[in-house]
């Protein structure tokens, strides 16, 4: 049976380096534990950008402390709740999210959402690489008084991206080990920062700030939630090693809990910092403010630990991006696919640091468009997951006409139609710095709910369209007797 290029089928989960590619994980290798998801999603959110975003809720959205608190609670529950729910597909099918997506869109049809999601990851990895480079530059400035210049920007970007490539190339075991220790370190220093802020903040100024509009509060939830939404297609990548008997409820709880325990205090700390330093939200450099607001004995180790966290975020993103590249038919190993994303993030990162005039403006615009791009896939995949009884392991890997997921000409036209229409609708309601849809001034657009409309339209349209039946296996795929059905 013709398959995608994938790493050794006999790879085991217990080795230091993961060598398994797209192929579904056999039951014997599903030795993962649900509790490992908690530090995984803690690590996925260790970023000082959350401080900047929290500050933006005060400065740009005009919210008060209690409204920011509501946003900081609602955003991770909503976005990572979706991540947790979609990640259930990983334990059902034992394959990465974009490989399972072939069962929904068809072997050829999956190339369209897959390509869009892969490209979107370039932006996310670029943002993280730039933030990591700024963290290194800030530490050099604080410790040695070294000022940033073009040469240093190139060196720090190259260093950050190289480390990202090395960690993501090792695979899921390395990510889990790094996630565990970064969780402990970052948690301890975050408590230290929080204690410092409690002791040195003018709390009367914080609590006296008037409330902002409900529309800005809802929009703020969407902005913070966009980061979590971007992880949804990757959710199954981190649960495919879980046994099929793993508790779905515990999976969702660990995902939401791991993200929320970081997002909530980080966003609140950013909001508190913005009261005394409103320029924080609009700074070109989203990291150096930490050195200005905190004493060196806190800021330097905190930035170093945050740097490790951002390294992990990018490593996790590149880990999943490697699978996405493979599902597009790129005949390379996962590690080689990761190297493509590393090179792209290096180039785009240089442009953002040297050429772009506004980091935070570019970041918010990117998050807004990212949420819409991912939401179209979420709506279709989510509805399909609710009514799908099994994933055919052999059909997922068979990219020829013999695949049960070939459907009509390689496309599941109902899924493709729902995805494309929802993507268009979402863009109609979207407004960013350089683009404004014709419906951006509507209630949905003003409240920043273009991404939510995208999910609803995609799911509803896919639900009412007639299903495309999987075809019966024919030819070599059937005669070989290699089909394995992975049940719920």
N, C-alpha and C positions, 0 to 999 in steps of 0.2 A: 504493500500500500504506500503510495507516495505521501510523505509527511513533510511538515515544515522542518527546517534545520533546527535541531535541538541538541542539547548536551546529552551526555551519556545516559541512556535509559536506566542503567543500573546504579545511578548515583544515589547515595544515601543522604539522609537528613542529618545524620549525627556527625559528619566530618567537619573539619574546620572551614573548608571552602565548599559552598554549595555549587554543584555542577548540573543540577536538574534544570531543564529549560521549560518549555511550554507544556510538555506532556503531563497529564494528570498524575498526581502522586498516588501510588498504590497504598492500600489500607495498611500494609505492614510498615510503611514509612511515616504514617501519620501519628507521630509521637508528640506533637505540640500540645501545649496546655493553654487553656483560656486565659489564665492569669498573666501569661506573657504578653497579652494584648495591652494591658494597662501601661507598662513602661514604654511599649512601642508608640502609643499615641501621646504619652507625655513627651517623648523625644521629638515627635512630629510637630510639636508646638513650642519648643524652646527657641524662641526668637525675640530679639529686642524690638522687632517690628510691631509686636503687640503693644508695646509701650507707646510707640508713635501712633498707632491706630486708636488707642485709648485716649491719647491727647487730642486726636482729631475729633472725637466725639464731643469734647468740651469746646474746642476752638471753632471747628467748622460746622458741626451739627447744633451747637448751642445748647447742649444738654446739661442738666445738673447731675450731682453725684448719684442720686437715687435712680435717675433714669439710666445712667451709665451702668449701675449695678444690675438693673433689669436687663439691659442689653447684654452684659457680660455673662449673665445666667442663661438667657434664652438662646443666644447664638450658638454656643457649643452643644446645647441639648438638641437643638434643631438640626444643625449640620452634621454633627457626629452621630446623632441618632440615625440619620440616613446612611452614614458610612457603616455603622454597625449592622443595620438591616441588610444592606446590599452585600456586606461581607459574609453573610450566611451562605450565599451562593458558593463561596470558596470551600466551605466544609462539605457542601453537597456534591460539588463537581471536582474538587481537588485540583483545580487549575487556576491560573491567573485570571483576573477580571476580564481583560480584553480577549483572552482565548475563549472564555465562556460566552462572551458577546457574539461569537460566531454562530452559536445556536439561536440567537435572536435575530440577527441581521442577515445571516447567510455568509458563506465563505468569502464572496466578493463584496457583498454589501457592507460587511464589517470594516472594510478598508476605509470607508468614508468617515464614520465617527472615530475610527482608530487613528486616522491621519490627523484629524482635527485635535484630538486629545494629545497626540504626540507633540504636535506643534505648540499647543498650549503649555505643555510641560517645559518647553524651552524657556518661555517667559518666566515661569515659576522658579526654575533652576537659576536663571539669570538674576532674578531679584535676590534670591538667597546667597548666590555667589558674591554679589555686590555688597550685601549687608555684611557677610563674613569678611570680605576684604576691608571694609570700613572699620570693622572691629579690630582687625590687626593693625591698621594704620593708627587708630585711636590709642591702642596700647603702646605702640612705639612712641607716639607723641607724649603720652603721660609719663612713661618711664625714662625716655632718653631725649625728649624734645625734638624728635625727628619729624620734620614737616613733610606733608604729602606732596608728591610730584608724580609726573607721568610714569617714570621708571618704577617707582615704588608701587604704583597702582597695578602695573603689569605684573610685577613680581608677586604681590600679595594675591592677586586674582589667580595667577598660575599655581601658587602654593595651595590655595583653598580648593581649586577645582581638581588638582592632582590628588589631594587627600580624599576628596569626595569620591573620585573614581576608584581609588584603592579600596575604600571601605565598601562601597556598593558592589564592587567586583567580587568581594569575598562571599557575598550572599547573605541570606537571612540569619544564619547563626551569628555572624559578626555583628550584624545590626542589632540583634537581641542583646548581646553582651554589652555593646556600647550604650544601648538605650538604658539598660539597667543602671549602670554606673553614672551616666550623665543625669539620670533622674534624681539619684541621691544627692549629687553635688549641686545641681541647679536648685533643687528644692531647699537645701540648707542655706545657700547664699540668697535665695529669694526671700526667705524668712528674715535674714539679716538686713536686706534692703528694706523690707517692709517695716521692721522695727525702727530703722533709722528714719524712715519717712514719718512714722507715727510720732516720733520724738521731735522732729524738726519742721513739721508742716503747720502752717497757719490754718487750723481746721475751721475757724469761723469763716474764713474766706471760701473754703471748700463748700461748707454747708449753706452759706448764704447765697450761693449762685442761683438765680431764678431758673425755673424749668423751661425747657425748649418745647417745640411743637411735637405732637404725636407723630406726624409724618417724618420728621427728622429722626425720631427714636426708631421707627420701623425701618427706615433706610439704614440706620446704624447697625441694626441687627443683621441686615443683608450684607453690609460691608464686612463685618466681623465673621459672619457665617461663610462668606465666599471662600475663605481659606480652607475650611472643612469640606465644603462642597467639592473642591478640587481633588480631595483624597478619595472620593466615593468610588470611582472606577478601580482604584488601587486596593480597596478594602479586601477583596478576595485574595489578593496576592499574599497577604499576611495571615490568612486563615486556612489556606489550602493544606497545611500540614496538621490541622486539627482533625481528630477522629470524627466520623459522621455522627457519633453519639454526643458530641459536645453540646452544651446547653446554649441555645440561641439567645435566650434571655441574658445569660451571663456574658455572652459575647458583646451584645449591645451595651450592657452595663459597664463592662470594662473599657469599651471604646469611648463612651461618653464620659465616664469618670476620669480616664487618663487625660483626655483633652481638656475637660472642664477644670481640673485641678491646676492647670497652667493658665488657661485663657482667662479665667475669672480674676485671679490676683494681678496678672500682668496688665490687663486692660484697666483695672481699677488704679493700679500704681501709675500708669501713664496718664490717667485722668487727673489724679492728685498732683502729679508733677506739672501738668499743663496749667493749673491754676496759678502757680507762681512763675512759670516759665512758658507763656503762651507761644513763643517762637518755636517751641519744640515740635509742634505739629507741622510746621512749614519749612523745617530745616532741610537744606540740600543733603546734608549728611545725617542719616537717621540714627547714628550711633554715638557721635562725639558728645552729645548732651549729657550722657551718663557720667563722663569725666568732669563735667561742669557742675552737676547737681550732687554728686556723691564724693566723699573723700577718697583719696587714692587707694587706701588700704581695703576699701570695699569695691571700688569701681574696676580696678585692674583684674583681680581674680574673678569678679562677676562677669566681666567682658570675656575673659578667657574661657570660662565655663559656657557662657552663651555662644561663644564661637564654636565650641564643640557641639552644642545643640544644633546650630545652624548647619554644621557639617553633616550631622545625622539627618536633618530634614532633607538636605540635598541628596544624600546617599540613598535615602528611602525613595525619593522621587525618581532618581536615576535607576534604581533597582527596578521599579515598576516600568519606567520608560523603556528599559531594555526588553521587557516582555512585549510592550506595545509595538516596538520596532519589529520584533520577530513576527507578530501577527500580521504586519503589513507585507510580509513576504521577503523581508530582507534576510538573505541567507547567510547569517553570521551568528556566532555564539552570543549569549546574553552579555558577556563582558565586552565584546567588540561593539555591540549595539550601544552599550553604556558610554563607550568612548566617543561616539558620535555626539551624544548629548553634552558630554564634557567639553568638547571642542566648541560647540555652538554657544554654550553658556559663557565660555571664556571670551569669545568674540563679542557677543551681545553685552556682556558685562562691561567690557572696555568701553563700548559706545555709550552705555548708560552713565558710567562714571566720568567720562571725559567730555562727551558731546552733549548729553541731555542737560536741560536747564532746571528741571524740577523732578527730583526723585520721588517725592511723595505723590505728586500729581500723576506721574507715570504709573506708580504702584497702584493707586486707587482705580485708575482707568483700567489697568490690566485686571485687577480683581473683579471688577464689574463685568467685563467681557468674558473672563474666565468662567464665572458662575453661570452665565447663559450658555456657553459652549458645552459645559459639562452637564447642565440640567436637562438638555434635550435627550442625552443618552440615558440619564437617570430615570426619566419618566417612562421610557420604553422598556428598558431593562428591568425596572422595578415591577411593572405590571406583568411582564413575561415571567418573572421569578415567582410571582404570587400564584400563577396557574400552571407552572411547569412541574411535572412530576419527576423528571430525571434528566441527566445529561449523558449523552452517548460519548464515552471517552474516545473511542476510535474515530467517530465522526468529527469530533473537535479538531483532531490532528490531520484528518484527511482533507486536503484542499482541492481535490479533483472532483469530477462529476459523480464519482461513486459515493461521495459523502452524503449522509442523510441530511446534512445541513446545507446542501447545495441549493435546495428549493427550486426556484425557477431562474435558470441562467446564473446561479450563484447568489441571487438576491432574495431576501424575504421582503417583498415590495411593501407589505403593510407596515412593517417596522421602519423601512426606509422613508415611507411617506410621512408617518407620524413624526419621525425624527426631524426631517427637513422642514415640515410645516411649523413645528414647535420652535425650531431654531430661528426661523424667520420672524415668528410672532414675538419671541423674546427680544430680538434686536429692534423691533418696532417700538418697544417700551423702554429701550435703554438709552441713557445719556452719559457720555464721558467727555473729557476735555476736547477731543477732536472728532467726536461723532455724536449725533443726536437723532434718534428715530422719530418718525412723524407722530408717534403716540407717547413720546416721552413726557409731555405736559399733562397727560391724563392722571387720574388718581393712582393707578398702578405704577406709572412711570415716576410720579413725584415721590412716591413712597419707596422707590427703589425695589419694586417687586417684579421686575422683568424676569428674573431667574425663577421665581415661584410660578409665574404665569407659564413659563416654558415647561416646567415639570408637569403642571396640570394639563396643559394642552397635549403634550407628548403622551402622557399616560392615558388620558381620556380618549384621544383619537385612536391610539393603538388598541385600547380595550374594545371599542365599538367596531373596528374593522375586522373582517373575517380572518381567522388564523390561517397561516400558510402551513399545511401539513408537511412534516418531515417525510422525505421520500424513502422508499425501501432500499436497503443496501443492495448493490448490484456488483457484478464483476469480481475482481480480486478482493475487494473489501469484504465481500460476503463469503466467498469460497475459503478464504483464509481462516475464517472463524475467529477473527481477532476482535470482534466487537465486544466491548465491555460496557454495560450500562451502570452508571453511577446513580443510585437512587437517593431520594431525600431521606 
